[in-house]
Amino acid sequence: MDVDWRIGLKAVLAFWILGWLLTGSLYILWNVLWPGRQKVIKSRFPFARKSTDSVITVLVGAVLMFGFWPFTARSLWEGVKFYYAIRRGKIPAWRIYSDEEQTSRTWRLSDGTEFFASAFGGTSFQNSRIHGDYQMDNMTGVVEYRIQRIAPTPLHKTAEWHRLELHSSEDHGADEVGDNEPRYHAELRLKCGKYTVEFRVQNHSGTFEECSGVTMIVDD
């Protein structure tokens, strides 16, 4: 018995359109109506830029999603589940960043020198990374950091200062340290939790100045 290939084509097309409508609708709701969306993006992808997309931009994105919705549906759904798991208490609230917590910052020292730092939390079996650098390429002062766990169980003991290692393209090759890559690095293994990272930075005169911290979350 011959099967009309047009029936199969129509079935595939109907499935594709239905999947696009469902994924596109979820995409619009996630980007426009749910206030926790940006917190989830920041918690799951710390270096994602803050979204300022307009409603029109979101709608255009939903239309363009017609061609590749299967590749975005899973990550979109995982973000929604993550958000509501926190809302319902299934995942502790500290696993998401608050509005005040930042994963990267820039400070201006007393002599006008600017210093940038960021922290990316890994997992309990994958290293977490701390990066920093002066905004001036010819500045190579001593940079120190200390880490304090603030959740789930805060450690009240004051942490010790450690040096951020200065790396350059001569040390590791141009492919490993790009022109725009921070020159100061540290990698370390931490237990699951939320941590603050503070910095102590030398200015032009060699005086140390403390910079308030950034926050990172280390997963299981």
N, C-alpha and C positions, 0 to 999 in steps of 0.2 A: 504493500500500500504506500503510495507516494504521499509525502507530507509537503504541503504547500509551504515553501520557504518564506513566503510573505507573512504567514502566521507567526513563525518564529521571530522574524524581524520586528513585527509589531509588538510581540511580547517583550523583546529586549528593549525596544524603544520606550514602551510603557514603564518598564522597570526603571530605566534610566531617568525618565522624567519624574517619576514618583520619588526616586531617591534624591534628585536635585531639588524638588519642591520641599521635601522634609529637611534636607541639610541646609538649603538656603533660608528657610524660615527660622531654623535654629540659629543660624549665623546672624540673622537680623536681630532676633531677640537677644542674643548674647552680646552683641555690640551696641545695641541701642537702649534696651530696657533693663538689663540686669546690672545693678550698681557694683557688684563684686567682681566683675569681669577683669578689670585692670589689676586688682590684687592677685588674682589667680595667675595672670600672665607674668606678673612680677615675681611670684613665688616659684612658678614652674620654669620660667625663662628669665633669670635675673637681668640679663643685658638687653632684653627687648625694649625698644623705644616706647615711650609713653604715647598711647594712641590719642590723637585729636581729630580722628576722622569724623566728617560730617555725616548726617543721615544719608545724603545723596551719594557720598562715596561708598557707604556701606551697601546701599541698594545696588549700585553699579557692581560692587564686588560680588554680591549674591547672584547677579545675572551672569557675570563672567564665570562663576563657579560651575555653570552648566557643563563645561568641558572637562572638569577635573574633580568633581565633588567626591568620588570615592577615595581620593588621596587626602582629603581634609576632614572627612566625616569622623574618623576615629579620634584624631587629636582634639577636634571640637567637642565631641561627646565626653572625652576624658576630662577636659577642662570643666564642663558643666557638672559632671559627677563629683569632681574634686571640690568644687565650690559648695554644692549642696551637702556633701559629706561633712564639711566643716560647719555649715549652718545647723545641721542636725546633731552635731556633737560626736559623730562617728570618727572624725579626725580632730585631734586637739587644735585649738585655735592658734597656738603658737606656730603651727606649720605654715602660716600665711603671714606676710608682712603687713604691719600696720601702716597707716598713712604717714606716720612720722619716720618710719624706718627706711633707710636708703642703702642700696648695695654699692653705690659709688658716690663720691663727693669731690669737690674741689675747694681748697682752702687758700686764703690769702694771708701770708705771714706778715709780721709787723713791718718788715722792710719792703713789702710789696711783692715778694716772691710768691708764686702760685704753685701749689702742690696738689696733685690728683692721686686718688687711691680708689681701688675697688676690691671687693671680696666675692668669691664665688664658692659657695658651699658644695662639696661633693657628696659622697655617701660614707657610711661607716667602713666601706672597703675600697673607696676611691678617694684620692687626695683632694683636699680643698685647696684653693689657690688665692693668694693675695698679691695684688699688683699695685705699683705706685710709681710716680715719676714727677720730677719738676717740669714745669711748662717750658723752661729754658733748657735747651739741649746741652749747654756748656756748664750746667750746674750739677755737681756730683757730691753733695753733702751726705752725711750719715743719716740713714732713715731707720727707725726702730718701730716695732709694733708689739702690742700685747693683746691677748685674746681672753675674753671673759664669757663664760656660759651664763645665759640669762633664762633659759627654759630648756626642758620642763622643770628641772631642779636648779635654781640659781646657785652658782658657786661664789660665796661671799669673800673668799680669799683673794687678795689682790694678785693678779698675774704678774709674771716677770716680763721685762722688756727683752725682745730679741731683734737682731738686725735683719733687715731686708737685704738680700744679696743683690749687689749691682752687677748686671750682665750687660754685655755689649755685643755687637755683631762680630767684633774681633774674637771674643771668647767662644761664640757658638756658631758663627757663620751667618751670613746675611739672610739665609733662608729661614733661620730659626728666630732671629730677632729683627723684625721689620722696622722700617723707618718710623712707623706710627705706634709701635709696640712699647709699653712701659718698660723701663730698664731695670726696675727693682722688682724682684720676685721672691716668693716663698711658697713652698708646697708642704702640707702637713696632713696627717691623718687624724681625724677627730671623731668622737662618738656622736651619735645622733642627737641633735639639739639645735637651739638657736644661740648664736654667738654675736657679741659685739667685738669689733676690732678697732683699737685706738692706735694713733700714730704719734711719734715724737720725731720731729724733723729739724735738721740744721738749716738755719738761714745763711745769708751771705757772710755774716760775721762769725759763723760757727756756733752761735747760740742755739740751743734746742728749744723748740716750741711744740707744745702738745696740740694735737688736732683731734677734735671729738670724733667718735667712731662711726664706722659703717656696720651694717648688719648682714649676716649670712646664715642660711639654714642648711644644716647637714641632714640628709635623709638617712633612712635605715640602710 
